């Protein structure tokens, strides 16, 4: 049986791989409390482009989105070299000056989970 690797807001029109991670390796309690399938909104609050990654910083607008465990909600667009996507939030927290102001676009997504078999589930 497949297990949950992470819960996230998935933005299909940006490409299914584009998502805002809510919780990596969530507990059973976190999984049970997650409103899978809910359509939710986030607002872009900044853009980041370094020699290691590009991403947008976002803030959740929907109450249905559980607390983001990384501490810095974001959508990763690309990473370069050996840089790990999981390090983006900590880099943004350590050095907030890398976040450049951006037009406050609204993105609509759906809460789901990425499974160990590679599937994405919304129920």
C-alpha positions in Angstrom: 0.0 0.0 0.0 1.3 3.4 -0.9 2.1 5.9 1.9 1.9 9.7 2.0 5.3 11.4 1.3 3.9 14.9 1.6 0.7 16.9 1.7 0.5 20.0 -0.5 -1.5 22.5 -2.5 -1.1 21.4 -6.1 -1.4 23.9 -8.9 -2.3 21.9 -12.0 -2.3 24.8 -14.5 1.3 25.5 -13.5 2.2 21.9 -14.1 1.2 19.1 -11.7 4.7 19.1 -10.2 4.3 22.7 -9.0 3.0 22.7 -5.5 3.3 24.3 -2.1 4.3 21.7 0.5 2.2 21.7 3.6 3.9 18.8 5.5 6.7 16.5 4.5 6.3 13.0 6.0 3.1 14.0 7.8 1.9 12.1 10.9 -1.4 10.2 10.8 -3.0 13.0 12.8 -1.8 15.6 10.2 -3.2 13.4 7.4 -6.5 13.0 9.2 -6.8 16.7 9.7 -6.0 17.7 6.1 -9.0 18.7 4.0 -8.1 16.8 0.8 -9.8 18.0 -2.3 -10.4 21.5 -1.0 -9.8 24.3 -3.6 -7.8 27.0 -1.9 -6.0 30.2 -2.8 -2.5 31.6 -2.1 -1.1 35.1 -2.9 2.4 35.6 -4.4 4.3 37.9 -2.1 7.8 37.7 -3.6 10.0 36.2 -6.2 13.4 34.5 -5.7 16.0 33.8 -8.3 19.4 32.7 -7.2 22.2 30.6 -8.8 20.7 27.7 -6.8 17.0 27.9 -7.2 14.0 30.0 -8.4 10.7 30.1 -6.5 7.9 32.4 -5.5 7.1 33.2 -1.8 3.4 32.9 -1.1 1.0 33.4 1.7 -2.1 31.2 2.2 -5.4 33.0 1.8 -7.7 30.1 2.6 -8.5 29.0 6.1 -8.6 25.4 4.9 -4.8 25.3 4.4 -3.1 23.7 7.4 0.0 25.3 8.9 2.9 25.0 6.5 5.5 23.0 8.5 8.6 24.5 6.7 7.7 27.9 8.1 8.0 29.7 4.7 5.3 28.9 2.2 6.6 28.8 -1.4 6.3 27.3 -4.8 9.5 26.0 -6.3 10.0 26.5 -10.1 13.5 25.1 -10.5 16.7 24.1 -8.7 20.2 23.9 -10.1 23.2 21.7 -9.4 23.1 19.7 -6.2 20.7 22.1 -4.4 17.9 20.3 -2.7 14.4 21.7 -3.0 13.9 20.9 0.7 16.5 23.6 1.6 14.6 26.5 -0.1 12.4 27.4 2.9 15.4 27.5 5.3 17.4 29.7 2.8 14.4 32.1 2.6 14.1 32.3 6.4 17.9 32.7 6.9 18.2 35.5 4.3 14.9 37.2 3.6 16.7 39.8 1.5 16.7 37.2 -1.4 12.9 37.7 -1.7 12.2 40.4 -4.2 8.8 42.2 -4.2 6.4 40.9 -6.8 3.0 41.6 -8.2 0.5 40.0 -5.8 -0.9 37.3 -8.1 -3.4 34.9 -6.8 -3.0 31.1 -7.4 -5.8 28.7 -7.0 -4.9 25.1 -6.2 -6.2 21.9 -4.6 -5.1 20.2 -1.5 -3.8 16.7 -2.1 -1.0 14.3 -1.2 1.9 12.9 -3.1 2.2 9.1 -2.6 5.2 6.7 -2.5 3.9 5.1 -5.7 4.2 8.5 -7.5 0.5 9.2 -7.6 -1.2 12.4 -6.4 -4.5 11.8 -4.4 -7.1 14.4 -3.6 -9.3 12.3 -1.4 
